[in-house]
Amino acid sequence: MEKFDVFLCHNSKDKPAVIQVAEQLKQRKIELWLDIWELRPGFSWQDSLEQQINQIGAAAVFVGGSGFGPWQSQEINAFLRAFVNRRCPVIPVLLSDAPTEPQLPLFLQGLMWVDFRSPQPDPMGQLIWGITGLKPGTRPTI
């Protein structure tokens, strides 16, 4: 099974904006799981999601102007349950069209988020830091 750095959890209505972020992450060598790129036709998408939730190291939960979708809410709950014991990050990511005061699920409210509505601090650098643990401007230790 292919190994991914991050699962991109999003409302399907926000897919174009999520794809833009995904393309930038790929350019920066982040291995990401995005449904339209990874779900194999003819197989259960629920089984594929469950496999990723049990092995992936981070989840980015995108919040846009469309709010949360029904399956996105289920994914968030699964990530939060699975990641507590594994101490993996669940990163709320506010897209550029997210409301001024986004309504985050209760268990996401206490997590540091990445905000693509503002250029500072650099949201892409912040997202990569959340995924990899490498703070922007620092060198990885050997």
C-alpha positions as CSV (number, residue, x, y, z in Angstrom):
1,M,0.0,0.0,0.0
2,E,1.3,3.5,-0.9
3,K,2.4,5.7,2.0
4,F,0.9,9.2,2.3
5,D,1.9,12.2,4.5
6,V,-1.5,13.7,4.7
7,F,-5.2,13.0,4.0
8,L,-7.1,16.0,2.5
9,C,-10.6,16.0,4.1
10,H,-13.0,18.4,2.4
11,N,-16.5,19.2,1.3
12,S,-16.9,18.1,-2.4
13,K,-18.2,21.7,-3.1
14,D,-14.8,23.0,-2.2
15,K,-12.9,20.6,-4.4
16,P,-11.5,23.2,-6.9
17,A,-9.9,25.1,-4.1
18,V,-8.6,22.0,-2.4
19,I,-7.1,20.8,-5.7
20,Q,-5.2,24.1,-5.9
21,V,-3.7,23.5,-2.5
22,A,-3.0,19.8,-3.3
23,E,-1.0,20.8,-6.5
24,Q,1.1,23.2,-4.4
25,L,1.8,20.5,-1.8
26,K,2.8,18.0,-4.5
27,Q,5.3,20.5,-5.9
28,R,6.8,20.6,-2.4
29,K,7.1,16.8,-2.3
30,I,4.3,16.2,0.1
31,E,2.7,12.8,-0.5
32,L,-1.0,13.4,-0.3
33,W,-4.2,11.4,-0.4
34,L,-7.0,13.1,-2.3
35,D,-10.1,11.1,-3.2
36,I,-10.3,11.9,-6.9
37,W,-6.6,10.9,-7.3
38,E,-6.6,7.8,-5.2
39,L,-10.0,6.1,-5.2
40,R,-9.8,3.2,-7.6
41,P,-12.9,2.5,-9.7
42,G,-14.6,-0.7,-8.9
43,F,-13.6,-0.8,-5.2
44,S,-15.3,0.4,-2.0
45,W,-14.4,4.0,-1.3
46,Q,-15.3,3.4,2.4
47,D,-12.7,0.6,2.7
48,S,-10.1,2.8,1.1
49,L,-10.9,5.7,3.5
50,E,-10.7,3.4,6.5
51,Q,-7.3,2.0,5.5
52,Q,-5.9,5.6,5.2
53,I,-7.4,6.7,8.5
54,N,-5.6,3.8,10.2
55,Q,-2.2,4.5,8.7
56,I,-1.7,8.1,7.5
57,G,0.2,10.5,9.7
58,A,-1.8,13.7,9.3
59,A,-5.2,15.0,8.2
60,A,-5.9,18.5,6.8
61,V,-9.6,19.4,7.3
62,F,-10.6,22.1,4.8
63,V,-13.2,24.6,5.7
64,G,-14.6,26.8,2.9
65,G,-17.7,28.8,2.1
66,S,-19.7,25.7,1.6
67,G,-19.3,24.5,5.3
68,F,-18.9,20.9,6.2
69,G,-20.3,18.1,4.0
70,P,-22.0,15.0,5.6
71,W,-19.2,12.6,4.7
72,Q,-16.6,15.2,5.7
73,S,-18.1,15.3,9.2
74,Q,-17.8,11.5,9.4
75,E,-14.2,11.6,8.3
76,I,-13.3,14.3,10.9
77,N,-14.8,12.2,13.7
78,A,-12.9,9.1,12.5
79,F,-9.6,11.0,12.3
80,L,-10.1,12.6,15.8
81,R,-10.8,9.1,17.3
82,A,-7.9,7.4,15.5
83,F,-5.3,10.2,15.9
84,V,-5.7,10.8,19.7
85,N,-3.8,7.6,20.5
86,R,-1.3,7.9,17.7
87,R,-0.7,11.6,18.4
88,C,-1.1,12.6,14.8
89,P,-2.1,16.2,13.8
90,V,-5.6,17.0,12.5
91,I,-5.1,20.5,10.9
92,P,-8.1,22.7,10.3
93,V,-7.4,24.7,7.1
94,L,-9.5,27.7,6.3
95,L,-9.8,28.3,2.6
96,S,-9.8,31.8,1.1
97,D,-13.7,31.8,1.0
98,A,-14.2,30.6,4.6
99,P,-16.5,32.7,6.7
100,T,-15.0,35.4,8.9
101,E,-16.0,33.3,11.9
102,P,-16.1,29.7,10.8
103,Q,-18.3,27.3,12.7
104,L,-15.8,24.5,13.5
105,P,-16.9,21.2,15.1
106,L,-16.3,21.4,18.8
107,F,-13.3,19.1,18.8
108,L,-11.6,21.1,16.0
109,Q,-12.0,24.4,17.8
110,G,-9.1,23.9,20.1
111,L,-6.6,23.1,17.3
112,M,-4.3,25.6,15.7
113,W,-5.5,26.3,12.2
114,V,-4.0,27.3,8.9
115,D,-5.6,30.4,7.3
116,F,-5.5,30.8,3.6
117,R,-7.6,34.0,4.0
118,S,-4.4,35.9,5.1
119,P,-0.9,35.9,3.5
120,Q,0.9,36.0,6.9
121,P,2.0,33.8,8.3
122,D,2.5,32.0,5.0
123,P,-0.4,29.5,4.9
124,M,1.4,27.0,2.7
125,G,4.5,27.0,5.0
126,Q,2.2,26.6,8.0
127,L,0.3,23.7,6.5
128,I,3.6,21.9,5.6
129,W,4.8,22.5,9.2
130,G,1.6,20.9,10.5
131,I,2.0,17.9,8.2
132,T,5.7,17.3,8.5
133,G,6.6,18.9,11.9
134,L,9.3,20.9,10.1
135,K,9.0,24.6,11.0
136,P,9.4,26.9,8.0
137,G,13.0,28.3,7.7
138,T,14.5,25.4,9.8
139,R,16.7,22.6,8.5
140,P,15.8,19.0,9.2
141,T,18.1,17.3,11.6
142,I,20.2,14.4,10.3
